[in-house]
Amino acid sequence: MRIFTATILFTALSMCAFGLQFSFDIHPDLGEDTGMDLRGGGRVWLRTMTTPLDPERREETHKVYTHIFDFEGDGPITKGPGGRFSHHRGMFIGWNHTNVGDTRYDTWHMGNSSQRQMSWDSLEPGEGSATQVQTIEWRDTDDEAFIRETRTITAQPGPDGTRIFDFTSTLESLRGTIELRGDLHHAGMQVRMADEVTQHEDTTEYILPEGAEELDNDWVEGAWWIGCSPVVRDKRYWLIHMTPQDHPTGIPVYSIRRYARFGAFFETDLEEGTPLTLTFRVLVSETKLDQARCQELYDAYSE
């Protein structure tokens, strides 16, 4: 297993006068936790939490996830452990019915499984973008891996001051055919905003593509993207969760809870020896996005 054991600041060799310089900070001061900060222009854009599983802090340490920070770099606008539905954290992926042979693992709530950071495989800073690649093992209660994940996140500035985060998860079965199953609120690749949103859910707004339909139980059909506009620390943000049109299971079902947990639900199988790659984009804006602008941004992504 390959790991970084010290705090290392990765920077590019030069800085373009018109470009944004990205860097990585391994193991910033997070108290008893560990993680890695992706910085743009010296400000934290993302923080990936990689604390090793601690049996005495299992609830806090059973999942690998990535926080999205505010535009000042002062703190995350996404949720960590605790609060309402502790298992919702930042940008994350899982299925509450992960069927491995005769055993069902819950890789959403993590009751009988965990996600374990194994290595940082690549950290590529630069002018205009940065990419991080990590290996994560999904393990059972005997600490044996059944899925190996390569998770890649690329950060870059988008148009009109937006920020773009491309999230790619390549999943590899280590135990034959694995069924990735669940329901729209407990499976797929989703985002959860700060827990404080639960105290003012009525301020959360959603934007749907033309022709998409919101059904009962916060279920959206006919959408390749959805927009979420929550208020965090008295500031309104606009986020778009996008699924590319070459998604291997076709158009997803979107989940849009008013406490600002949203994302794409889909089901599929993993076949041993055939890795499955799933890609999504999360765009964040400080300025208002309407349906037409969200569609333009999605069209630029899906071209």
N, C-alpha and C positions, 0 to 999 in steps of 0.2 A: 504494500500500500504506500502510495506516494503522497506526502503532505508537506505543507509549509509550516515550519515550527517557529518562525519569528515574524515580527512585523516588518514587511517589506513594502516600500513605496515604489510602484512602477510608474515611470514617466517616459514620455517620448523624448527623443533627442533634441528636437527643435519645435518651435511653435510658430505657426503661420499667423501673420498679423490679423487675418480675417477668419481664422479657424478657432474652434473651441478645443482646448486641450483636455484630454481625458487621462485618468490615472486610476490605479487601484491601491487600496490600503488594506493589507491583510491583517486580521486580528486587531482592529481598533479597540480602544478601551471600552469594553462592554460588561465590565464586572465579571460575574461568573459565567457569562456566555461568550461564545466565539462567533465570528462572522467576518465579512469582507465588504468594504465600501467601494462602490464605483463612483468616482467623482468626475464632474465636468466643470471646467473652469475653477477648480478648487472647492466646489460645493458638492456635497453628497447628493447623488441622484438616486442611487439604489443601495440597499443594505441586505445582503444575503446571510441568513442566520444558519450556522452550521454547528451549533453546540452538540457535542457527542451525547448520545442517549445516557441519561443519568437515572437509575431506578428510583432514586429518592426525589427526582424532579421530572418524572416521566411525562407528565402533562405538558411541561414547558419545553421538553427536549425531544419529542418523538417525531417531529416533522421538519423537513428542510423547506424553507420558503424565502421569498424575497420581498422586502418592503419597498414601496415607492415613497420618496421623500417630497416635501414641499419644495417650491422653487427657490427658496432661500437656503436650502440645505440644513435647516434647523432641526427637523424631526420628521418621522414618518407620518404620512396621511393614511396609511393602511394599518390593519390590526395585527397585533401579536397575540400571545397566549392570554387566557383569562377572558373576562367579560361575557357577553352573550354569545354562546356557541364558541367555546375556546378553540376548537379545531379549525376555525376559519382564520387564515393568516396570509396577509399580503397577496402575492401571486402564487398559486399553488395548484397541484394536480393530484387526482386520486379517484377511486371508485369504491363506494361502500360495499359493493358485492364483487370482490375480486376472487373469482373461483379458480382454485388451483387443485386439480383432481377433485377429491371429495371434501376438500377444506375450503371454507369461505373466509377470506381475510377482508377486513374493513380498512382500506387504505385511505379513507376519508376522515373518519373519527379516530383511527389508529388504535382502537381498543386492543386488537390482537396482532398488531404489526407496527413497524416503525420505518422511517426513512433515515438512512445513515450516510452522511457525507464521507466519501472515501478518498477523494483527491480533487485538487484543482488541476485540470489537465492542460488548460491554456488560458492565459490572461493577455489580451492584446489591446494595449492602450494606443491612442493615436490622436491625430488631429481630425476632428469631425465625427469620430465614433469610437466605441470600445466594445470588445466581445469577451465574455467570460464563459468558460466551459468547465463543467464539473461532472464527476461520476458519483452517483447516488445509488446505494443498494436499498431495496425494499425487503425487509427482513421479517421473519416470523418470531414467535415468542421464544424459540430455541436459538435465536440469533443466526439463523440460516437464511441466506438470500434466496428469493424466488423471482425477483425482477432486478435487472441492472438497468439503470437509467443514465443516459448522457443528456444533461440539461445545458442548453446554450442560451444565453441572453445577450442580445446586442442592443446597446443604447446609442441614440443619436438625436441631434436636434431635428425637429420637424418644421414645417412652414408656420409662419406667424407666431413664432415663439413657443410652439408646442414641443413636447418631448415624446420620442418614439421608443418603445421597448418591444423588441421581437423575441418571443419566448418559444424555444423549440425543445421538445422532449422526445428523445429516441429511446424507446423501451424495448428491452430484450428479455425474453422468457428464459429462465434457468431451469424450468420444470415442465417441459412439454407444453401442451396447449393451455393457455390461461385465458379465461373469459373475463373481460372487463365490463361489469354490469352495474346497474344502480338505477337512480332516478334523477330527474333534472335538478333537484336541490342538493344532491349528495354524490355527484359524480361529474367528471370532466375537468376542464381547465377554467378556473374561476379566479375572481379578485374579490377581496373583502376590504372595505374601507374602515377607517378608525371606528372603534367601538362606540365612541360618543354619538355616532349617527343614530344609534338605537334610542337616544333620548329626544330626538327631533325628526323622526322618520317622515313626518309630513313635509319636510323641506326637500326631500330627495325627489328628483325628477328623472324621468327616463325618456329617451328619444328613440323611436323605432323607424326602420326604413319604410318607405312607401310600399304598401301591400302586405306588410307584416301584420300579424294579428295577435293581440294579447288575450289569452284565454284565462279561465279560472286558475287559481293557484299560482299566479305570477309566471305563467307559461307563455312563451312567445314562439310562434311558428312562422316560417317563411322569412327568416332573417339570417343574413350572413354577418351582420354586425348589430350591436346595440350601443346606445350612448347612455351613460349614467352621469347625473349631475348632483353630487352630494355637497353638503356644507361641513367642513372640518375646521375647527378652531376659528369659527366666524368668517370663513372664507369659502366661497363657492368654487368648485372645480368642475371641469367637464372631461370625461374619459370615454373613449370608444374601445370596446372589445371587438376585435375583428377575427374572422375565420376565413382563410383563403379558399377560393372556389375549387382548388384541387385537393381539399381535405379528403382523406381516404375513406371516410364513411359518409361523405356527402354533406348536405346542409344540416347543421346541428339544430337542437332545440335550445333556446336561450332561457335562462333563469334570471329573474329580476326582482329580488326581494327589496322592500322599501328601506331596510336598514343598510342597504348598499353592499349586498353580496350579489355578484352578477357574473355570468359567464356561460360557456358553451357546454352542453351536455350531449354525449354520444356514447354509443356502446360498440365494442369491437372485440376481436380475439387476437391474442399474441401467439404466434407459432414459434416454437423453439428453432433457432437458426435463421429466423427471418425477422430482423428488427423492424419496428414500426416507428415512423417519424411523424410527429404531430407538431404543427407550427401555428402560432397565433401572434397577433400584434395588439398591444395596448398603447393607446395614444392618450396623453394627458395635456390639458390646456388650462391656462388661467383666464382665458377670455372666452366669451360665449360661443358655443357651437350650436347651430340649428340643424334641422334635418338635411337641408341641401348641402351644407358644408360637411357634415358627417359623411354624406354619400360621396362627395368629391374626394374626401380623404380616403375613403374605402376604395374608390375606383382607382386612385393612384397606387394603392397597395396591391390590388388584385390584377393590375395590368400585366 
